[in-house]
Amino acid sequence: MSGQRQKAEARGRRAEKWAALWLMLKGYRIVAMREKTPSGELDIVACKGGLLAIVEVKARNTLEDGINALTWHQQQRIIRGTSSFTGRRRQFAGLAIRYDLIVIRAWRLPHHVRQAFWPEGRSAPDIN
């Protein structure tokens, strides 16, 4: 692994730790971090009430860059990974699932985008 890639990996790990701390301060219980699935990795899986939040974390210079970094292909990978995760962990089967994004920027509080995207073919329920 190149030096630049190692720095990016370390930055991502730090961002995920900050995001997890931010979620815990907001009352979420962290269920898994860096969860490996056949379709890829889920950054953070967290619970709050009857909700299972699947959280993608992006460390970027601007909020706009962080939001734009979550591509359609990544969304599809996350949806497939969530299906695999919930299939292996039956205790989460009955929970509502929400796909969130947390953007980590230097010297700013994390920005939590709830329901950053919807799985295709689903209507948008009002989940807070």
N, C-alpha and C positions, 0 to 999 in steps of 0.2 A: 504494500500500500504506500502510495506516495506521501510525502510530507504534507502537501496541500490537502489531500484526502483525509489524512489523520486529523488535521486541524478542523476540517469540516465535521468529521465524525464526533470529535470532542465537543464542538460547539453545539451540535445536535443533542448530545447526551445532557449537556448542561441545560439547554432549553427545555428538554423533557422533564428534568428535575424541577425547574422553576414552575413549569406548567402544572405538575403534580402537586406541588406545594400550594399554588394558587387555588387549585380545585379543592384541596383539603380545607383551606381557609374559608371556602364558600360552602362547606358542608358535604362535599362528596367523599365517598370512601373509594380509595384506589383499589381496584380488583386485580389489575395486571398492568405491567409496563413492558414495552418492547416484546409483546406477545407474538411469537412466531406462529404463522399459519402456512398452509401449503401455497396460498396465493401471495404471501408477503407478511409484513410485520404491522401490527396495530401498535401505535405509539403508546396510548393510554386507554385503559378501559376502567370506567368509574361508575359507581352507583350512587343514586340519591333518591330516596323514596322508592317508587315503583319504576324508576327510569334507569336504563343502562346507557351511559354516554360513551360513545366511541370517539375518542379525541385524537385528531391529527395535530401535530405540533410543527410549526414552521418558525425558524429563526431567520429573520430578515431585517434589513435596514429600515424599511417602511411598512406600514400597515397594508398599503395597496400591494406591495410586492409579496407579502405573506399570503394575502387572499388570492392573488393571481397564481401563486405557486401550487395551489391545490387544483390539479388538472382533472379533467373528466376521467382519464385513465386511472389516476390515483384513486378517485372516488369509487370506480368500479372494483379496483383491487381491495379497497377497504370494505366495501359491501360484501364481496366474496369472503374475505377474511373474517368478517363478523359472523357470517353464516356458519363457517367452520368452527369458530370459537363457541358460539351458542350451541352448536350441535354436540360439542364435546363436554360442555358444562351445562347440564340440564337445569341447574338451580337458577339460571338466568333466562330460561325459555319463556316464561310468562311476562317478562318485563317489556315495557315500551322501549324502543331503541331510538336514540337520537344521535346524529352524526355532527359533531362539533369540530371547531378549529380554534386553536390558540396560537396567536402570533406573538412571538417574543422579540422585542426590539431592545437595543442597548439603552440603558438608563430610563426606561419607561416601564410602567406596570404592564403585565400581560394583557392582551386584548382577547377576550373570550367571545367567539362568534357561535352562538347557540344555533343549532340546526343549520349548519353551513351548507348542507346539501341534502337532497331527498333521494331515496332509491327510486329508480324509474318505475312508473306505473302505480305509485302510491299517492293518495291524496295527502294534504298537509294538515294533520290534526294540530290542535292548539296545545302544545306541551311546553310547560315552563319549567 
